[in-house]
Amino acid sequence: MGRISIPIAMLALQGLVSATGCPYADAANLQARAAGTPETPISDALVDDSSGYLTDDVGGQIGDQDSLRAGERGPTLLEDFIFRQKITHFDHERVPERAVHARGAGAHGTFTSYADWSNITAASFLGAAGKQTPVFARFSTVAGSRGSADSARDVHGFATRLQDAIRFPDLIHSVKPSPDSEIPQAATAHDSAWDFFSQQPSTLHTLFWAMAGFGIPRSYRHMDGFGVHTYRLVTDAGESKLIKWHWKTKQGRASLYWEEAQVLAGKNADAHRGDLFDAISSGNYPEWELAVQIIDEDQALAFGFDVLDPTKIIPEELAPLRKLGVMKLDTNPTNYFAETEQVMFQPGHIVRGVDFTEDPLLQGRIFSYLDTQINRHGGPNFEQLPINRPVVPIHNNNRDGAGQNLIHKNIAAYTPNTLNGGFPQQANQTSGRGFFTAPSRSVTGNLVRGLSSTFNDHWSQPRLFYNSLEPVEQQFLINAIRFETSHLQSTTVKQNVLQQLNRISNDVAARVASALGMAAPTPDPTFYHNNVTQGISITNGTLPTIATLKVGILATATTGNASRAMDQAKELKTRLAADGLVVTVVAERLAAGVDKTYSAADATDFDAVVVTSGADAAGIFDLTASSSFYPPMRPLQIANSAFLFGKPVAYFGGAAPSQMLKSAGFTTSSGDSGVFVSTNLDQMVKSIEDGLKTFKFTSRFPLDS
């Protein structure tokens, strides 16, 4: 059935992966793809430059290192077609970046169905247990440009919960940089964003997700996905159910600390892209299970809200998740531009067995995303690019247009016809396994320019989300709003923000007001409740796997204790690497056994940091220590920042750290369960790995009294 875009935007933890395009094929034409092998359309487009001579774009052999001139020191000639072709192509190498989701990363993989789900859908890709379908997934942020940082606080992927697509341009205009200064980039800590948030309360639910840990995931691999829209699944017989899509990460959910995310943005803007690429390259293929919440058509208003409202989630207690299959990403792009940048998704990539609903945001996206791709490609033939090309034959009467790659043999490009034997034939529900609209769909009523009154509650679900967080996660959310609103210049905007927050929670409004030096509002309890739902908290569990997490071992290679420190680092690295961790030994300079220098290293490079007692004894963590190999106090800065960012920290090889390291957090006397001190290798390895499963030790972060 060609290609489908499953509109499951991975709001980092509602975690936002952008819509995933799966080329679902008919069973008769689909073959399983070996891991590490791109899908066929990509293979056909690969260019092998491992031998041969340089050619121009039409195959003539050339040399292109010198221009053709009139005399040795004369002007370049207009007839120099080699120069003209080379520079003209260079001048046109870029295409318009996406208006939203410009910053992204992608990978190839496969989706495998767990069972025959024909009892709930006619979709071929879910039609048999073990059935495999090629997939290309693209992860992204929303607001930032292509050159912005991966760790910016943002909805990661398309999951903006506006209620009507006509409002989407307003949202994006409000969160983009100011048009006069182009500042700030990939950030919402400015007046126009919060002016819009406070005037359009349908944004508040998404805003709370983004202000919590969900807006700053540890990596793309550590995000869940949530399909903003309600869709329909339809059986061959035409029976339909309303559903919500979910991707559930098998790596576990994890997020950064806000200060950590800001430092990471400056130190390594490509952290998420690099993490995904490196994990796949090392054979640690990330996986997500595809699940659905299924409800009857007549339950759309049964839960106290309208499930067609894209700003609402269905609590799992009301509609449990049913896992349908698993997606594994196992192949990196060969060329970022040709694949990740040129891949073009749209909700109109839909197959038999899946149908739309009357969700107004979805209805607008069906048009907008197609229009966007035509704009980016310069014409309607973007589906013919190798990354977008279906894995099954295409038969239709679409013709010509810019960039036409296909040579159509059929001269009767119309239906009905007799000159081509009546082909291609029309497919429908009963013939040719064609797409069909759910037979039960119907609409009545007068034309109305406005939203349904069933969409009017904008505050109950943000409160449900807030109630479902752990206290420290609530503090993170409040601190994020404090950070953002402290940048606002308009007193009116700040007052309006407090008014909206107060409709969700007087506690939240009062705590934000205290940071802004403003009076706390009196409670507005209309939408207050104490309900909670499962699956929201990030910090109340442990990671199911720690493979590919990063451990930094701080050593020394230049002092009198270098041999001792390097021996400790070597034995610890060997053991941790054997368990699938990525271990980096850090020292003053590159030498045997050293992977990174202190000048190039930072605490944000690692998920855990270990100090060797040999390095400590060498005095490199003292305040008075100095070296021309790294900035002042860099080793101590890495150790202390790791502790302050809530990471597991350890001291290996000695009975007790120096007083300076104790002051930096490396002490067990405080009762911190994420600080480990040991001379025993086995015990140290176990402690570090257990600490990584916890990931963040949140007792280090203060709470409002």
C-alpha positions as CSV (number, residue, x, y, z in Angstrom):
1,M,0.0,0.0,0.0
2,G,2.9,2.4,-0.6
3,R,3.9,4.6,2.4
4,I,2.0,5.6,5.5
5,S,2.9,8.4,7.9
6,I,2.0,7.2,11.4
7,P,1.4,10.6,13.0
8,I,3.0,9.7,16.3
9,A,4.9,12.7,17.4
10,M,7.3,11.7,20.1
11,L,6.9,14.4,22.7
12,A,9.9,13.3,24.6
13,L,8.1,11.3,27.2
14,Q,5.0,12.1,25.7
15,G,8.3,12.4,24.0
16,L,8.0,13.7,20.6
17,V,9.3,11.6,17.5
18,S,8.1,13.2,14.4
19,A,5.7,11.4,12.2
20,T,7.1,8.1,11.1
21,G,6.8,7.1,7.5
22,C,6.4,3.4,6.9
23,P,6.3,2.1,3.4
24,Y,3.7,-0.6,4.0
25,A,3.6,-3.0,1.2
26,D,1.2,-5.7,0.0
27,A,2.1,-9.1,1.3
28,A,2.7,-10.5,-2.2
29,N,5.3,-7.8,-2.9
30,L,7.0,-7.4,0.5
31,Q,10.2,-9.1,1.4
32,A,12.0,-9.0,4.7
33,R,15.1,-6.8,4.7
34,A,18.3,-7.9,6.3
35,A,19.6,-5.6,9.1
36,G,22.0,-3.0,7.8
37,T,20.5,-3.0,4.3
38,P,18.6,0.1,3.1
39,E,15.3,-0.4,1.4
40,T,15.3,-1.0,-2.4
41,P,14.6,2.6,-3.7
42,I,17.6,3.8,-1.7
43,S,19.8,1.0,-3.0
44,D,18.9,1.9,-6.6
45,A,20.1,5.5,-6.0
46,L,23.4,4.7,-4.3
47,V,26.5,6.1,-6.1
48,D,29.8,4.2,-5.7
49,D,32.8,6.5,-6.1
50,S,35.4,4.0,-5.0
51,S,37.0,3.9,-8.5
52,G,36.9,5.6,-11.8
53,Y,37.4,9.2,-13.1
54,L,35.6,12.4,-12.2
55,T,32.7,13.1,-14.5
56,D,30.3,16.0,-15.2
57,D,26.6,15.5,-14.5
58,V,26.0,13.8,-17.8
59,G,28.9,11.4,-17.5
60,G,31.7,13.1,-19.4
61,Q,35.1,12.6,-17.8
62,I,36.6,15.9,-16.6
63,G,39.1,17.6,-14.3
64,D,37.6,20.4,-12.1
65,Q,40.5,21.9,-10.0
66,D,41.3,24.8,-12.3
67,S,39.2,27.3,-14.2
68,L,39.6,28.0,-17.9
69,R,41.3,31.4,-18.3
70,A,42.3,33.8,-21.0
71,G,46.0,33.8,-20.3
72,E,47.8,32.6,-17.2
73,R,46.7,35.6,-15.1
74,G,43.6,36.5,-17.2
75,P,39.8,36.3,-16.5
76,T,37.8,33.2,-16.4
77,L,36.0,32.4,-19.6
78,L,32.2,32.2,-19.8
79,E,32.6,29.0,-21.9
80,D,34.1,27.2,-18.9
81,F,31.2,24.8,-18.6
82,I,33.0,22.7,-16.0
83,F,33.3,25.7,-13.6
84,R,29.8,26.9,-14.4
85,Q,28.2,23.5,-13.7
86,K,30.2,23.0,-10.5
87,I,29.4,26.5,-9.0
88,T,25.8,26.5,-10.2
89,H,25.1,23.2,-8.6
90,F,26.9,24.4,-5.4
91,D,24.8,27.5,-5.3
92,H,21.6,25.4,-5.4
93,E,22.6,22.6,-3.0
94,R,20.2,23.7,-0.3
95,V,16.4,23.4,-0.3
96,P,14.1,25.4,1.9
97,E,14.3,24.1,5.4
98,R,11.1,23.0,7.1
99,A,9.1,25.8,8.7
100,V,8.8,23.5,11.7
101,H,10.8,20.4,12.6
102,A,13.8,21.7,10.7
103,R,16.3,20.2,13.2
104,G,16.2,16.4,13.0
105,A,17.8,13.0,12.6
106,G,16.6,9.8,10.9
107,A,17.3,6.1,10.5
108,H,16.0,3.1,8.5
109,G,14.6,0.0,10.2
110,T,11.8,-2.5,10.2
111,F,8.4,-2.7,11.9
112,T,7.4,-6.3,12.9
113,S,3.8,-7.1,13.8
114,Y,3.2,-9.1,16.9
115,A,0.1,-10.9,15.6
116,D,-2.6,-11.0,13.0
117,W,-4.7,-7.9,13.9
118,S,-7.3,-8.2,11.1
119,N,-9.9,-8.3,13.8
120,I,-9.3,-4.6,14.4
121,T,-7.9,-3.3,11.1
122,A,-7.5,-4.2,7.4
123,A,-4.0,-2.6,7.4
124,S,-1.7,-5.0,5.6
125,F,1.3,-4.2,7.8
126,L,-0.6,-5.6,10.8
127,G,-2.1,-8.5,9.0
128,A,0.2,-11.4,10.2
129,A,2.4,-12.3,13.1
130,G,6.0,-11.6,12.3
131,K,5.2,-9.6,9.2
132,Q,8.0,-7.1,8.6
133,T,7.7,-3.7,6.9
134,P,10.5,-1.3,6.0
135,V,10.4,2.0,7.9
136,F,12.3,5.3,7.9
137,A,11.8,7.4,11.1
138,R,12.7,11.1,11.5
139,F,13.1,12.6,14.9
140,S,13.0,16.4,15.4
141,T,12.5,19.4,17.5
142,V,9.8,21.9,16.5
143,A,10.7,25.6,16.8
144,G,14.4,25.7,16.1
145,S,16.1,26.2,12.8
146,R,18.3,23.5,11.1
147,G,21.4,24.9,12.9
148,S,19.8,24.9,16.4
149,A,20.8,22.6,19.3
150,D,19.3,19.2,19.9
151,S,19.0,19.8,23.6
152,A,16.9,23.0,23.4
153,R,13.7,22.8,25.5
154,D,11.1,22.0,22.9
155,V,8.5,19.5,21.8
156,H,10.6,16.9,20.1
157,G,8.6,16.1,17.0
158,F,5.2,17.3,15.8
159,A,2.9,17.1,18.8
160,T,1.7,20.7,19.2
161,R,-1.7,20.4,20.8
162,L,-3.7,23.2,19.3
163,Q,-7.3,22.5,18.8
164,D,-7.7,23.9,15.3
165,A,-5.2,23.8,12.4
166,I,-6.0,27.4,11.5
167,R,-4.2,28.4,14.8
168,F,-1.0,26.6,14.0
169,P,0.6,29.4,12.0
170,D,-0.1,31.7,15.0
171,L,1.6,29.3,17.4
172,I,4.7,29.0,15.2
173,H,5.0,32.7,14.6
174,S,4.8,33.3,18.3
175,V,7.6,30.8,19.3
176,K,9.9,31.6,16.4
177,P,12.7,34.3,17.0
178,S,11.6,37.9,17.0
179,P,11.4,39.0,13.3
180,D,13.4,42.2,14.0
181,S,16.4,40.6,15.7
182,E,16.1,36.8,14.9
183,I,16.6,36.2,18.7
184,P,16.2,33.9,20.5
185,Q,16.8,30.8,18.5
186,A,15.1,27.5,19.5
187,A,13.7,29.0,22.7
188,T,10.4,30.2,24.0
189,A,11.7,32.4,26.8
190,H,10.4,35.6,25.2
191,D,7.3,37.8,25.3
192,S,5.6,36.8,22.0
193,A,5.6,33.1,22.9
194,W,4.1,33.6,26.4
195,D,1.8,36.2,25.1
196,F,0.3,33.6,22.8
197,F,0.3,30.9,25.5
198,S,-1.6,33.1,27.9
199,Q,-4.1,34.2,25.2
200,Q,-4.6,30.8,23.7
201,P,-5.1,28.4,26.7
202,S,-5.4,25.3,24.4
203,T,-1.6,25.4,24.4
204,L,-1.3,24.9,28.1
205,H,-1.3,21.1,28.1
206,T,1.6,20.8,25.6
207,L,3.3,23.7,27.5
208,F,3.3,21.7,30.7
209,W,4.8,18.6,29.0
210,A,7.5,20.7,27.4
211,M,8.3,22.5,30.7
212,A,8.7,19.2,32.5
213,G,11.5,16.7,31.7
214,F,9.7,15.7,28.5
215,G,11.0,18.8,26.7
216,I,14.6,17.9,27.3
217,P,15.0,14.2,26.7
218,R,18.4,12.4,27.3
219,S,18.2,11.3,23.7
220,Y,15.8,10.4,20.9
221,R,16.2,6.8,22.0
222,H,14.9,7.6,25.5
223,M,11.6,9.1,24.4
224,D,8.1,7.6,24.2
225,G,5.9,8.7,21.4
226,F,2.3,9.9,21.6
227,G,0.0,10.3,18.6
228,V,-1.7,13.7,19.1
229,H,-4.7,12.8,16.9
230,T,-7.5,10.3,17.2
231,Y,-7.6,8.0,14.2
232,R,-9.8,5.2,13.2
233,L,-8.9,1.6,12.6
234,V,-11.3,-0.1,10.1
235,T,-11.7,-3.8,9.4
236,D,-12.2,-5.3,5.9
237,A,-15.9,-5.6,6.8
238,G,-16.0,-1.8,7.5
239,E,-16.3,-2.0,11.3
240,S,-14.4,0.9,12.9
241,K,-13.0,1.9,16.3
242,L,-11.4,5.2,17.5
243,I,-7.8,4.8,18.5
244,K,-4.8,6.8,19.8
245,W,-1.3,5.8,18.7
246,H,1.7,5.3,21.0
247,W,5.3,4.4,20.7
248,K,6.8,3.0,23.9
249,T,10.6,3.1,24.0
250,K,12.3,-0.2,25.0
251,Q,15.4,1.8,26.1
252,G,13.5,3.4,29.0
253,R,12.6,7.0,29.4
254,A,15.2,9.5,30.7
255,S,15.6,13.3,30.6
256,L,18.3,15.9,31.2
257,Y,18.5,18.5,34.0
258,W,17.8,22.0,32.6
259,E,21.2,23.4,33.5
260,E,22.8,20.3,31.9
261,A,20.7,20.7,28.7
262,Q,21.9,24.3,28.4
263,V,25.5,23.4,28.8
264,L,25.1,20.5,26.4
265,A,23.6,22.8,23.7
266,G,26.8,24.9,23.8
267,K,29.3,22.0,24.1
268,N,27.6,19.5,21.7
269,A,24.7,20.8,19.7
270,D,24.6,17.5,17.9
271,A,24.2,15.3,21.0
272,H,20.9,13.6,20.0
273,R,21.8,13.1,16.4
274,G,25.2,11.7,17.4
275,D,23.7,9.4,20.0
276,L,21.3,7.8,17.5
277,F,23.9,7.5,14.8
278,D,26.5,6.0,17.2
279,A,24.0,3.5,18.8
280,I,23.0,2.1,15.4
281,S,26.6,2.0,14.2
282,S,27.6,0.0,17.2
283,G,24.8,-2.6,16.7
284,N,22.7,-1.3,19.6
285,Y,19.5,-0.9,17.5
286,P,16.9,1.2,19.3
287,E,13.4,-0.2,19.5
288,W,9.9,1.1,20.2
289,E,6.7,-0.9,20.6
290,L,3.7,0.4,18.7
291,A,0.6,0.4,20.9
292,V,-3.0,1.7,20.6
293,Q,-5.7,2.7,22.9
294,I,-9.0,1.5,21.4
295,I,-12.5,2.8,22.2
296,D,-15.9,2.4,20.6
297,E,-17.1,5.2,18.3
298,D,-19.9,6.1,20.8
299,Q,-17.3,6.7,23.6
300,A,-16.0,9.9,22.0
301,L,-17.6,12.0,24.7
302,A,-17.8,9.3,27.5
303,F,-14.7,10.4,29.5
304,G,-15.6,14.0,30.4
305,F,-13.8,15.5,27.4
306,D,-13.9,15.1,23.6
307,V,-11.4,12.6,22.2
308,L,-11.4,14.5,18.9
309,D,-9.8,17.4,20.8
310,P,-6.0,17.0,20.0
311,T,-5.1,18.7,23.3
312,K,-6.4,15.8,25.3
313,I,-5.0,12.4,26.2
314,I,-7.0,9.4,27.2
315,P,-5.8,8.2,30.6
316,E,-4.6,4.6,30.4
317,E,-6.9,3.6,33.2
318,L,-9.8,4.4,30.9
319,A,-8.4,2.7,27.8
320,P,-5.4,0.4,28.3
321,L,-2.6,0.2,25.8
322,R,-2.6,-2.8,23.4
323,K,0.8,-3.5,21.9
324,L,0.7,-4.3,18.2
325,G,4.3,-4.7,17.1
326,V,7.8,-3.3,17.4
327,M,9.9,-0.9,15.3
328,K,13.7,-1.5,15.2
329,L,16.0,1.1,13.7
330,D,19.1,-0.7,12.4
331,T,20.6,1.4,9.5
332,N,21.9,4.9,9.4
333,P,21.4,7.1,6.4
334,T,24.1,6.9,3.8
335,N,23.6,10.6,3.0
336,Y,21.9,13.0,5.4
337,F,20.6,15.4,2.8
338,A,19.3,12.8,0.4
339,E,17.5,10.8,3.0
340,T,16.8,12.7,6.3
341,E,16.5,16.2,4.8
342,Q,14.5,15.2,1.8
343,V,12.2,12.7,3.4
344,M,8.7,14.3,3.2
345,F,6.0,13.1,5.5
346,Q,2.3,14.0,5.5
347,P,-0.8,12.5,7.2
348,G,-2.2,11.8,3.7
349,H,0.3,8.8,3.6
350,I,-2.5,6.5,4.8
351,V,-3.4,2.9,4.0
352,R,-6.4,0.7,3.9
353,G,-7.5,-0.1,7.4
354,V,-6.6,3.3,8.9
355,D,-9.0,6.3,8.5
356,F,-9.1,9.9,9.7
357,T,-11.4,11.4,12.3
358,E,-13.0,14.8,12.5
359,D,-10.2,16.1,14.7
360,P,-9.8,19.7,13.4
361,L,-6.1,19.8,13.7
362,L,-5.7,16.6,11.8
363,Q,-8.0,17.8,9.1
364,G,-5.8,20.9,8.6
365,R,-2.6,18.9,8.6
366,I,-3.9,16.6,5.8
367,F,-3.8,19.7,3.6
368,S,-0.9,21.6,5.1
369,Y,1.8,18.9,5.1
370,L,1.2,18.1,1.4
371,D,1.4,21.8,0.6
372,T,4.6,22.1,2.6
373,Q,6.3,19.3,0.8
374,I,5.4,20.8,-2.6
375,N,6.9,24.1,-1.5
376,R,10.1,22.4,-0.3
377,H,10.6,20.3,-3.4
378,G,9.3,22.9,-5.9
379,G,6.7,20.6,-7.4
380,P,4.4,17.7,-6.8
381,N,6.9,14.9,-7.7
382,F,8.6,14.8,-4.3
383,E,7.3,11.2,-3.8
384,Q,9.6,10.1,-6.6
385,L,12.8,10.9,-4.6
386,P,14.4,7.7,-3.6
387,I,13.8,8.2,0.2
388,N,10.1,8.9,-0.5
389,R,9.5,6.3,-3.2
390,P,7.1,3.5,-2.3
391,V,8.4,-0.1,-2.3
392,V,5.5,-1.2,-4.5
393,P,4.7,-0.2,-8.1
394,I,2.9,3.0,-8.8
395,H,0.0,3.1,-11.2
396,N,-2.0,6.4,-11.6
397,N,-2.7,9.2,-14.0
398,N,-0.5,11.9,-12.4
399,R,1.7,13.3,-15.1
400,D,4.6,15.7,-15.8
401,G,5.5,18.5,-13.4
402,A,8.9,19.7,-12.2
403,G,11.3,16.9,-11.4
404,Q,9.4,14.1,-13.2
405,N,11.5,11.0,-13.0
406,L,9.1,8.4,-14.3
407,I,8.6,7.5,-18.0
408,H,4.9,6.5,-18.4
409,K,4.2,4.1,-21.2
410,N,0.4,4.6,-20.9
411,I,-0.8,7.3,-23.3
412,A,-4.4,7.2,-22.0
413,A,-3.8,9.0,-18.8
414,Y,-7.4,9.2,-17.8
415,T,-10.2,7.1,-16.3
416,P,-12.3,5.6,-17.7
417,N,-10.5,4.6,-20.9
418,T,-10.5,1.8,-23.5
419,L,-7.2,2.6,-25.1
420,N,-5.3,1.1,-22.2
421,G,-7.7,-1.7,-21.5
422,G,-9.4,0.2,-18.7
423,F,-6.2,0.3,-16.6
424,P,-5.2,1.3,-14.0
425,Q,-8.5,0.0,-12.5
426,Q,-10.3,1.6,-9.6
427,A,-9.7,0.0,-6.2
428,N,-12.1,0.1,-3.3
429,Q,-13.3,-1.8,-0.3
430,T,-14.3,-4.9,-2.2
431,S,-12.0,-4.8,-5.2
432,G,-8.2,-4.5,-5.3
433,R,-7.9,-4.0,-1.6
434,G,-8.2,-0.3,-2.0
435,F,-8.4,2.4,0.6
436,F,-12.0,3.1,1.8
437,T,-13.5,5.5,4.3
438,A,-15.1,3.9,7.3
439,P,-18.8,3.3,6.3
440,S,-20.1,4.5,9.6
441,R,-18.7,8.0,9.2
442,S,-21.4,10.7,8.9
443,V,-21.8,14.4,9.7
444,T,-24.8,16.6,10.1
445,G,-25.4,20.2,11.1
446,N,-25.1,23.8,9.9
447,L,-21.8,25.4,8.7
448,V,-20.2,26.9,11.8
449,R,-16.9,28.9,12.1
450,G,-15.9,27.9,15.5
451,L,-14.9,25.0,17.7
452,S,-17.2,22.6,19.4
453,S,-18.2,23.5,23.0
454,T,-16.9,20.1,24.0
455,F,-13.3,21.5,23.5
456,N,-13.7,24.3,26.0
457,D,-11.9,22.9,29.1
458,H,-8.2,23.8,28.7
459,W,-7.2,23.4,32.3
460,S,-8.3,20.0,33.7
461,Q,-5.7,18.0,31.7
462,P,-2.7,20.2,32.5
463,R,-3.6,19.7,36.1
464,L,-4.0,15.9,35.6
465,F,-0.5,16.0,34.1
466,Y,0.9,18.1,37.0
467,N,-0.7,15.9,39.7
468,S,0.8,12.8,38.1
469,L,4.4,14.0,38.4
470,E,6.7,13.3,41.3
471,P,7.3,16.3,43.6
472,V,10.8,16.8,42.2
473,E,9.4,16.7,38.6
474,Q,6.8,19.3,39.6
475,Q,9.7,21.4,40.9
476,F,11.5,21.0,37.5
477,L,8.3,22.2,35.7
478,I,7.9,25.2,38.0
479,N,11.6,26.1,37.7
480,A,11.3,25.9,33.9
481,I,8.3,28.3,33.9
482,R,10.2,30.6,36.3
483,F,13.2,30.6,34.0
484,E,11.1,31.3,30.9
485,T,8.9,34.0,32.4
486,S,11.8,35.8,34.1
487,H,12.9,36.8,30.6
488,L,9.6,38.5,29.8
489,Q,9.6,42.3,29.6
490,S,5.8,42.9,29.5
491,T,4.1,43.1,32.9
492,T,0.8,42.5,31.2
493,V,2.0,39.2,29.7
494,K,3.4,38.0,33.0
495,Q,0.1,38.8,34.7
496,N,-1.8,36.9,32.1
497,V,0.5,33.9,32.4
498,L,-0.2,33.8,36.2
499,Q,-3.9,34.0,35.5
500,Q,-3.8,31.0,33.3
501,L,-1.5,29.0,35.6
502,N,-3.9,29.8,38.5
503,R,-6.8,28.1,36.6
504,I,-4.6,25.0,36.6
505,S,-3.2,25.2,40.1
506,N,-2.9,28.0,42.6
507,D,0.2,26.3,44.0
508,V,1.9,26.6,40.6
509,A,0.8,30.2,40.1
510,A,2.0,31.2,43.5
511,R,5.4,29.6,43.2
512,V,6.0,31.2,39.8
513,A,4.8,34.5,41.1
514,S,7.3,34.4,44.0
515,A,10.2,34.2,41.5
516,L,8.8,37.1,39.4
517,G,8.3,39.3,42.4
518,M,4.6,39.5,41.8
519,A,1.6,38.9,44.1
520,A,0.2,35.4,44.1
521,P,-3.4,35.3,42.8
522,T,-6.3,34.0,44.8
523,P,-7.3,30.5,43.9
524,D,-9.6,30.0,40.9
525,P,-10.8,26.5,41.7
526,T,-13.3,25.8,38.8
527,F,-11.0,23.2,37.2
528,Y,-9.1,22.0,40.3
529,H,-9.1,18.2,41.0
530,N,-6.8,15.6,42.6
531,N,-7.0,13.0,39.8
532,V,-3.8,11.3,38.6
533,T,-2.9,9.0,35.8
534,Q,-0.2,6.4,35.2
535,G,2.7,6.5,32.7
536,I,3.5,10.2,33.3
537,S,6.4,10.3,35.8
538,I,9.9,9.8,34.4
539,T,11.8,9.5,37.6
540,N,9.8,6.9,39.5
541,G,11.3,3.9,37.8
542,T,14.6,2.4,36.5
543,L,15.9,2.0,33.0
544,P,15.4,-1.5,31.5
545,T,18.8,-1.4,29.8
546,I,21.9,0.7,30.3
547,A,23.7,-0.5,27.1
548,T,25.4,2.4,25.3
549,L,25.1,4.8,28.3
550,K,28.4,6.7,28.7
551,V,30.8,6.6,31.6
552,G,33.7,9.0,32.0
553,I,36.8,7.9,34.0
554,L,38.9,10.8,35.1
555,A,42.6,9.9,35.2
556,T,46.0,11.5,34.7
557,A,48.7,10.8,32.2
558,T,51.4,13.4,33.1
559,T,51.9,13.2,36.8
560,G,53.9,10.9,39.1
561,N,50.7,8.9,39.7
562,A,49.9,8.4,36.0
563,S,50.7,4.7,36.1
564,R,48.4,4.0,39.0
565,A,45.6,6.1,37.6
566,M,45.8,4.6,34.2
567,D,45.9,1.0,35.6
568,Q,42.7,1.8,37.6
569,A,41.1,3.3,34.5
570,K,42.0,0.4,32.3
571,E,40.6,-2.4,34.5
572,L,37.4,-0.4,35.2
573,K,37.0,0.4,31.5
574,T,37.4,-3.3,30.5
575,R,34.7,-4.5,32.9
576,L,32.2,-1.7,32.1
577,A,32.7,-2.0,28.3
578,A,32.1,-5.7,28.5
579,D,28.6,-4.9,29.8
580,G,27.8,-2.7,26.9
581,L,28.7,0.7,28.3
582,V,30.6,3.3,26.3
583,V,33.6,4.2,28.5
584,T,35.9,7.2,27.9
585,V,39.1,7.6,29.8
586,V,40.0,11.3,30.3
587,A,43.4,12.7,31.0
588,E,45.6,15.7,30.3
589,R,46.8,14.6,26.9
590,L,46.2,11.8,24.5
591,A,48.4,8.8,25.3
592,A,48.1,5.0,25.4
593,G,44.7,4.2,27.1
594,V,43.5,7.8,27.0
595,D,40.4,8.5,24.9
596,K,39.8,12.2,25.4
597,T,41.5,15.2,26.9
598,Y,40.3,17.3,29.7
599,S,40.3,20.3,27.4
600,A,37.7,18.5,25.2
601,A,35.7,16.9,27.9
602,D,32.7,18.0,29.9
603,A,30.3,16.4,32.4
604,T,27.5,16.6,29.8
605,D,29.5,14.0,27.7
606,F,28.7,11.3,30.3
607,D,25.9,9.7,32.1
608,A,28.2,8.8,35.0
609,V,31.6,10.0,36.1
610,V,34.3,8.0,38.0
611,V,37.4,9.6,39.6
612,T,40.4,7.3,40.0
613,S,42.2,7.7,43.3
614,G,45.5,7.9,41.3
615,A,44.3,11.1,39.7
616,D,43.1,12.4,43.0
617,A,46.5,11.7,44.6
618,A,48.1,13.6,41.8
619,G,46.3,16.8,43.0
620,I,44.6,17.6,39.7
621,F,41.3,18.3,41.6
622,D,42.9,20.9,43.9
623,L,41.8,24.5,43.6
624,T,45.5,25.5,43.1
625,A,46.1,22.9,40.5
626,S,47.0,24.3,37.0
627,S,48.0,22.9,33.7
628,S,48.6,24.3,30.2
629,F,46.7,21.3,28.9
630,Y,43.3,22.4,30.0
631,P,41.3,25.4,31.3
632,P,41.6,26.2,35.0
633,M,39.9,23.6,37.3
634,R,38.5,21.6,34.4
635,P,38.9,18.2,36.2
636,L,37.2,19.5,39.3
637,Q,34.5,21.1,37.2
638,I,33.7,17.9,35.4
639,A,33.4,16.0,38.7
640,N,31.4,18.6,40.5
641,S,29.0,19.3,37.5
642,A,28.3,15.5,37.2
643,F,27.2,15.6,40.8
644,L,25.1,18.7,40.4
645,F,23.4,17.3,37.3
646,G,22.2,14.3,39.4
647,K,24.4,11.8,37.7
648,P,25.9,8.7,39.4
649,V,29.4,9.6,40.6
650,A,32.1,7.3,41.9
651,Y,35.6,7.2,43.5
652,F,37.6,4.1,42.6
653,G,40.8,2.7,44.1
654,G,41.1,4.6,47.4
655,A,39.5,4.5,50.8
656,A,38.4,8.1,50.8
657,P,38.4,11.0,48.3
658,S,40.3,14.2,49.0
659,Q,38.6,17.0,50.9
660,M,38.2,18.9,47.6
661,L,36.4,16.1,46.0
662,K,34.2,15.6,49.1
663,S,33.2,19.3,48.8
664,A,32.4,18.6,45.1
665,G,29.8,15.9,46.2
666,F,32.0,12.8,46.2
667,T,31.1,11.7,49.8
668,T,28.9,8.9,51.1
669,S,28.4,10.6,54.5
670,S,25.5,12.7,53.1
671,G,23.5,9.5,52.5
672,D,23.3,10.2,48.7
673,S,22.5,6.8,47.2
674,G,24.2,7.9,43.9
675,V,27.7,8.4,45.3
676,F,29.9,5.3,45.3
677,V,33.3,4.9,46.9
678,S,35.2,1.5,46.7
679,T,38.5,-0.2,46.2
680,N,36.8,-3.4,45.1
681,L,36.4,-3.7,41.3
682,D,33.4,-5.9,41.3
683,Q,31.6,-3.7,43.8
684,M,32.5,-0.6,41.9
685,V,31.2,-2.0,38.6
686,K,27.9,-3.1,40.2
687,S,27.4,0.3,41.9
688,I,28.0,2.2,38.7
689,E,25.6,0.0,36.7
690,D,22.9,0.2,39.4
691,G,23.3,3.9,39.5
692,L,22.9,4.2,35.7
693,K,19.6,2.3,35.9
694,T,18.4,5.0,38.3
695,F,19.9,7.5,36.0
696,K,19.1,10.7,38.0
697,F,19.5,11.0,41.8
698,T,16.9,13.6,42.4
699,S,17.4,14.1,46.1
700,R,20.2,16.5,45.1
701,F,17.7,19.0,43.7
702,P,16.1,21.3,46.3
703,L,12.3,21.7,46.6
704,D,10.3,24.7,47.5
705,S,9.5,24.6,51.1
